Amino acid sequence: MSDINLWDRASWDAVRRARGVTYTDIAEATGITYKAVTKWFYGERTPSLRSQILMAKALGIPLTQALKNITDPQVRSAVRSVIL
């Protein structure tokens, strides 16, 4: 499942800015370094699925919204089980 991606940098950055969430806030919520978080938002790297899920929670992005591009029901179920 490591190739699963719910990350949409532009959309998530818009949410981050609108809610006033800093890169430091995201780093603390995901347990990842500030430098790694900035690389995600500058498009230099893609966060792991685990980090994507934690970031969605930190940004208040509903699970259904975060999963909208994942259509495989087994994958959706696996991701839900991690979040809930």
Contacts in CASP RR format, 6 or more apart in sequence:
PFRMAT RR
TARGET T0000
AUTHOR 0000-0000-0000
METHOD contacts of the structure
MODEL  1
MSDINLWDRASWDAVRRARGVTYTDIAEATGITYKAVTKWFYGERTPSLR
SQILMAKALGIPLTQALKNITDPQVRSAVRSVIL
1 49 0 8 1.000
1 75 0 8 1.000
1 78 0 8 1.000
2 48 0 8 1.000
2 49 0 8 1.000
4 49 0 8 1.000
4 70 0 8 1.000
4 75 0 8 1.000
4 79 0 8 1.000
5 46 0 8 1.000
5 49 0 8 1.000
5 52 0 8 1.000
6 49 0 8 1.000
6 52 0 8 1.000
6 53 0 8 1.000
6 56 0 8 1.000
6 66 0 8 1.000
6 67 0 8 1.000
6 69 0 8 1.000
6 70 0 8 1.000
6 79 0 8 1.000
7 40 0 8 1.000
7 46 0 8 1.000
7 47 0 8 1.000
7 52 0 8 1.000
8 69 0 8 1.000
9 40 0 8 1.000
9 41 0 8 1.000
9 43 0 8 1.000
12 41 0 8 1.000
12 55 0 8 1.000
12 59 0 8 1.000
12 61 0 8 1.000
13 41 0 8 1.000
15 21 0 8 1.000
15 59 0 8 1.000
15 60 0 8 1.000
15 61 0 8 1.000
16 26 0 8 1.000
16 41 0 8 1.000
16 59 0 8 1.000
19 59 0 8 1.000
19 60 0 8 1.000
21 58 0 8 1.000
21 59 0 8 1.000
23 34 0 8 1.000
23 37 0 8 1.000
23 38 0 8 1.000
23 41 0 8 1.000
24 34 0 8 1.000
25 58 0 8 1.000
26 32 0 8 1.000
26 37 0 8 1.000
26 55 0 8 1.000
26 58 0 8 1.000
26 59 0 8 1.000
27 33 0 8 1.000
27 34 0 8 1.000
27 36 0 8 1.000
27 37 0 8 1.000
29 54 0 8 1.000
29 55 0 8 1.000
29 57 0 8 1.000
29 58 0 8 1.000
30 37 0 8 1.000
30 47 0 8 1.000
30 51 0 8 1.000
30 54 0 8 1.000
30 55 0 8 1.000
30 58 0 8 1.000
31 54 0 8 1.000
32 47 0 8 1.000
32 51 0 8 1.000
36 45 0 8 1.000
36 47 0 8 1.000
39 45 0 8 1.000
40 46 0 8 1.000
40 47 0 8 1.000
40 51 0 8 1.000
47 55 0 8 1.000
49 79 0 8 1.000
50 82 0 8 1.000
52 66 0 8 1.000
53 66 0 8 1.000
53 79 0 8 1.000
53 82 0 8 1.000
53 83 0 8 1.000
56 63 0 8 1.000
56 65 0 8 1.000
56 66 0 8 1.000
57 83 0 8 1.000
63 79 0 8 1.000
63 80 0 8 1.000
63 83 0 8 1.000
67 76 0 8 1.000
67 79 0 8 1.000
67 80 0 8 1.000
70 76 0 8 1.000
70 79 0 8 1.000
END
